Amino acid sequence: MSAAGPIRETNGDLAGLDGPVRLLFEQIAGPAAARTPDLLAIGTAIVSLATDLDYMMRWVERLGTAGGSLPIHAPARGPRLNIVHRPHGQMSTVHDHATWVAISSIVGRETHRRYAIVGEDPALMPRLVEELTLEASEVATLLPPDDVHDHGHLAAYGDPAFVLILVGADQTRFERHEWDLASGRHRILQPGDSGRWLASQPFPEP
């Protein structure tokens, strides 16, 4: 989900990447290709990049405080990396990714909440099962089908974070789900639909 418009796909060649980003993708190549992705190794690698402030603050300054998402490396296939910032008091929708995901804070405080679907019907409202506060050097990882979550900033809980989000593939290629806890509504996101950027945005009418 992006407030900055469609993600620009980039060449999958790592040679043209900045050194710190190239190192990340070299480090996760094996763990991401495993039958069950090694989320511990992937999480360790993204934290290493997120805490490289000499490099990452350039991306923070480029994105700015208005909120949005910028692709750092977005190949047509395989893992892709964005820097994301949601403004003060703004959370994402509750959604899934249909691919593994790792989120690590660069600066600021990110609230990350994981949910579970009780039963087999995705139209049922998810139940909160975990809430994390992500600050520098901390990471949250998710693997489908246990990837229903929301994240962003809760008012009065520190400064809104700039985070790195690493996903196993372009999530918009898959059918996914989005829930609106305030109204109790659910919708299916068809391939190509990135969904709402913020939970505060109007829920689309049928």
Residue pairs with C-beta under 8 A, 6 or more apart in sequence:
1 69
1 92
1 93
1 95
1 194
1 195
1 196
1 197
2 68
2 69
2 82
2 194
2 197
3 67
3 68
3 69
3 197
3 198
4 68
4 69
4 70
6 194
7 69
7 71
7 74
7 80
7 82
7 170
8 71
8 74
9 74
9 75
9 76
9 170
10 71
10 73
10 74
10 75
11 75
12 75
12 76
12 77
12 78
14 22
14 25
14 26
15 22
17 25
17 73
18 55
20 49
20 52
20 55
21 49
21 72
21 73
21 81
23 49
24 45
24 46
24 48
24 49
24 81
24 166
25 73
25 79
25 81
27 41
27 45
27 48
28 41
28 42
28 45
28 46
28 79
28 166
30 38
30 41
31 37
31 38
31 39
31 41
31 42
31 45
32 38
32 42
32 78
32 79
32 100
32 168
36 143
37 100
37 143
37 168
39 100
39 102
39 141
39 142
39 143
40 141
42 100
42 102
42 141
42 166
43 102
43 104
43 139
43 141
44 139
46 102
46 104
46 139
46 164
46 166
47 104
47 137
47 138
47 139
49 55
49 56
49 104
49 164
50 56
50 104
50 105
50 106
50 136
50 137
50 139
50 163
50 164
51 106
51 136
51 137
53 106
53 107
56 83
56 106
56 162
56 164
57 106
57 107
59 70
59 72
59 83
59 106
59 162
60 83
60 85
60 106
60 107
60 162
62 70
63 69
63 70
63 83
63 85
63 162
64 85
65 85
65 87
65 160
66 87
67 85
67 86
67 87
67 90
68 84
68 85
69 82
69 83
69 84
69 85
69 165
70 82
70 83
71 80
71 81
71 82
72 81
72 82
72 83
72 164
73 80
73 81
74 80
74 81
74 82
74 170
76 170
77 169
77 170
78 168
78 169
79 166
79 167
79 168
79 169
80 166
80 167
80 169
80 170
81 164
81 165
81 166
82 164
82 165
83 106
83 162
83 163
83 164
83 165
84 162
84 163
84 164
84 165
85 160
85 161
85 162
85 163
86 92
86 151
86 152
86 153
86 160
86 198
87 153
87 160
88 153
88 155
88 160
89 153
89 154
89 155
90 152
90 153
90 160
90 198
90 199
90 200
91 111
91 150
91 151
91 152
91 153
91 154
91 198
91 199
91 200
92 150
92 151
92 152
92 197
92 198
92 199
93 150
93 178
93 179
93 180
93 195
93 196
93 198
93 199
93 201
94 115
94 126
94 148
94 149
94 150
94 178
94 179
94 180
94 181
94 199
95 148
95 149
95 150
95 176
95 177
95 178
95 179
95 189
95 195
96 144
96 145
96 147
96 148
96 149
96 176
96 177
97 142
97 144
97 147
97 167
97 171
97 176
98 144
98 147
98 171
98 174
98 175
98 176
99 144
99 147
99 167
99 168
99 169
99 171
99 174
100 141
100 142
100 143
100 144
100 147
100 167
100 168
101 141
101 142
101 147
101 165
101 166
101 167
101 168
102 139
102 140
102 141
102 142
102 165
102 166
102 167
103 110
103 112
103 134
103 139
103 140
103 141
103 151
103 163
103 164
103 165
103 166
104 134
104 138
104 139
104 140
104 163
104 164
105 134
105 135
105 136
105 138
105 161
105 162
105 163
106 136
106 161
106 162
106 163
106 164
107 136
107 159
107 161
107 162
108 135
108 153
108 158
108 159
108 160
108 161
108 162
109 133
109 134
109 135
109 153
109 157
109 158
109 159
109 160
109 161
110 133
110 134
110 135
110 151
110 152
110 153
110 160
110 161
110 163
111 131
111 132
111 133
111 134
111 151
111 152
111 153
111 154
111 157
112 131
112 132
112 133
112 134
112 140
112 149
112 150
112 151
113 128
113 130
113 131
113 132
113 149
113 150
113 151
114 128
114 129
114 130
114 131
114 132
114 140
114 142
114 146
114 148
114 149
115 126
115 127
115 128
115 129
115 148
115 149
115 150
116 126
116 127
116 129
116 146
116 148
117 124
117 126
117 127
117 148
118 124
118 127
122 177
122 186
122 188
123 186
124 186
125 179
125 181
125 184
125 186
126 148
126 179
126 181
132 138
132 140
133 157
134 140
134 151
134 161
134 163
135 158
135 161
140 149
140 151
142 149
148 177
148 179
150 199
151 163
152 160
152 198
152 199
153 160
153 161
172 191
172 192
172 193
172 194
173 191
174 191
175 188
175 189
175 190
175 191
176 188
176 189
176 195
177 186
177 187
177 188
177 189
178 186
178 187
178 189
178 195
178 196
179 185
179 186
180 186
180 199
180 203
181 199
182 199
183 203
185 203
187 203
187 204
189 195
196 203
196 204
